[in-house]
C-alpha cells in the first residue's frame, strides 16, 4: 500500500487489533517503518485472556446495544461517550468478526525484528491480557522500546486519559532521538 502511495517509510501505530496489525507490518516491512506506537495491542506480546475471547464472541453473537454497552463497560471502568457505544454497536451489528489475520502472540525472533523506535502504552487496569507481562516481554525482546503502564486506565486508555496518551505519542513522534 505504501508503494502505491509512493511513501518510502512512515510512522505507524494503532490500538488493540490495530496495534497487533501495526506490529505485523513492522515485522515484515521493517524498512518501511520509522517509528511504531502501540496502545494496548491485542495479543502480540502475551496471550489474550480466555474471558476476553468469550466476551467478544458473545457480543458478536448477540450484537444488541445493551450487550455492546455491557462489553464496553467491562473493557473500561471509565465513563465513555455515546458515540463510542454507537460505533461499536454498528461494527458488531453490521460488520463481521472474521479477521484475515487473527491476533496471536509473536515469537521472540519476530519481536526482535522490531528495531525501529517503539512506544508501548498499556493500562494498569487492562482486561484483555496481562499488561505487566506484556511490558516485561516487550522490553526484553525489542531493543529500542519505551514501554509504560499508565495508572488508572484500561484497554481503551486513549479514551480514558486522552490528554496524557496524546502527549506521550506526540513526544515520541516529535523527538528525533527516539
Rosetta blueprint (number, residue, H / E / L):
1 X L
2 X L
3 X L
4 X L
5 X L
6 X L
7 X L
8 X L
9 X L
10 X E
11 X E
12 X E
13 X E
14 X E
15 X E
16 X L
17 X H
18 X H
19 X H
20 X H
21 X H
22 X H
23 X H
24 X H
25 X H
26 X H
27 X H
28 X H
29 X L
30 X H
31 X H
32 X H
33 X E
34 X E
35 X E
36 X E
37 X E
38 X E
39 X E
40 X L
41 X L
42 X L
43 X L
44 X E
45 X L
46 X L
47 X L
48 X L
49 X L
50 X H
51 X H
52 X H
53 X H
54 X H
55 X H
56 X H
57 X H
58 X H
59 X H
60 X H
61 X H
62 X L
63 X L
64 X L
65 X H
66 X H
67 X H
68 X H
69 X H
70 X H
71 X H
72 X H
73 X H
74 X H
75 X H
76 X L
77 X L
78 X L
79 X L
80 X L
81 X L
82 X H
83 X H
84 X H
85 X H
86 X H
87 X H
88 X H
89 X H
90 X H
91 X H
92 X H
93 X H
94 X H
95 X L
96 X L
97 X L
98 X L
99 X L
100 X L
101 X L
102 X L
103 X L
104 X L
105 X E
106 X L
107 X L
108 X H
109 X H
110 X H
111 X H
112 X H
113 X L
114 X L
115 X L
116 X L
117 X E
118 X E
119 X E
120 X E
121 X E
122 X E
123 X E
124 X L
125 X L
126 X L
127 X L
128 X L
129 X L
130 X L
131 X H
132 X H
133 X H
134 X H
135 X H
136 X H
137 X H
138 X H
139 X H
140 X H
141 X H
142 X L
143 X L
144 X L
145 X E
146 X E
147 X E
148 X E
149 X E
150 X E
151 X L
152 X L
153 X L
154 X L
155 X L
156 X L
157 X H
158 X H
159 X H
160 X H
161 X L
162 X H
163 X H
164 X H
165 X H
166 X H
167 X H
168 X H
169 X H
170 X H
171 X H
172 X H
173 X H
174 X H
175 X L
176 X L
177 X L
178 X L
